[in-house]
Amino acid sequence: MTSLPFTDLPLPQAMLDNLTAIGYQEMTPIQQQSLPLLLEKRDLIAQAKTGSGKTAAFGIGLLLKLDPTSFTPQALVLCPTRELATQVANELRRLARFQANIKIITLSGGVSIGPQIGSLEHGAHVVVGTPGRIRDHLNKGTLKLGRIKTLVLDEADRMLDMGFRDEIKQIAKETPPSRQTLLFSATYPEGIQALSAEFQRDPATITIETRESPLKIQQCFFETDRDERMQALQRLLLHYRPEAAVIFCNTRQSCNELGEFLNNQGFSAAVLHGELDQRDRDQVLVLFSNRSCPILIATDVAARGLDIDDLPCVINYELTRDADTHTHRIGRTGRAGREGLALNLVIPSEGYKVNAIMQALQAEDPDFLPLPELGGEHPAPAAMVTLAINGGRKNKVRPGDILGALTGTSGIAGASVGKIFIFDFVSYVAVERAVASRALEQLQNGTIKGRKYRIRKL
């Protein structure tokens, strides 16, 4: 499909200018196929993977229908996880810059409901949240959905897998029948069709090819015993030495046990699963995405919605029971034409899983390799170090303020500063390991916008 520019669509000039400013030049396939239908206010079922540009597709459609003068929820986006809800809300805020005073709030579990109630009392145009927390607000009467124009079910297949069907039904009943309903799903199980039949009116259906080119991902299998799996993983990490890797486990317990083992062996590894509170989850994702912690150990539910650019390696510590899920796991590497590496540990009884994976990928026989020998190698330290600042968005701290405080008079070079993340009451900045102590001292002895903040190294 030939890529088309956004100027081919009947969009306001202010929106087109903003799309250009934030780096959107040409439409992705999902945007190209769905946006004309969305602008016609059609209901839609779209099958597309994470990272395909679907958030911008439904975001452009729902933002154009908002009445900025009415501070009442007019669009609702349901997501399966807190991470995805946060990611979607942030992207919608970028897309909404073309128009002043658009308020977008996130309602998800893992944080106190009190501040969320306060935010709702001040009004909002767009609500992004998880089904459980949205239901909680409906039950408390703190959220009204009677003026919703657009309802989006993002990653609907995962919400069904997580058992949210009843919550979705309850939420949909609170919205007007005249709403536009958009259903986005990475896979298309039978439950999606049933969900659509309940909530949609004559929906258009779009399917975007999701299979990664086998030439872009080198996939290798290694046989090991269940009792030796941790040591086998250690060998792979020391042999391949990826700059960053997501390691998938099937359970929270496996994540915790593996995280403890790897950190005891000198690796820098963080664990991501549903038991973490929101602050800890945010911090784990910051450390991984800014290269301060190169290894992320996660379950599929926790990792759903992660959009990490240029991920060089995915490791399946435990093979998934579902071939489609395996495809989504390894599809996080080898993106945008880059080469990716997928390493898989297999115990002898899992041959049937490997066969199912090969069949799903329409690939030839799996490439089984011997485990590399464990020599005298040691894990390399993370390239970056993260500094935490006890001030954030609510304190009017901006990335430029932090960068200026670090690189000011006698400061460190701007090239030594990595990603900066701003949350409501805390900010994180990554700096090269070689200058971490100097950067910490610079911030501790200086000010940010004329104010002193508590700084600590993570």
Secondary structure by P-SEA (a helix, b strand, c coil): ccccccccccccaaaaaaaaaaccccccaaaaacaaaaaacccbbbbbccccccccaaaaaaaaacccccccccbbbbbccaaaaaaaaaaaaaaaccccbbbbbbbbccccaaaaaaaaaacccbbbbcaaaaaaaaaacccccccccbbbbcaaaaaaaacaaaaaaaaaaaccccbbbbbbbccccaaaaaaaaacccbbbbbbccccccccccbbbbbbbcccaaaaaaaaaaaaccccbbbbbbccaaaaaaaaaaaaaaccccccccccccaaaaaaaaaaaaaccccbbbbccccccccccccccccccccccccaaaaaaaacccccccbbbbbbbbbcccaaaaaaaaaaaaccccccccccccccccccccccbbbbbbcccccccccaaaaaaaaacccccccccccbbbbcccbbbbbccccaaaaaaaaaaacccccbbbbbbcc
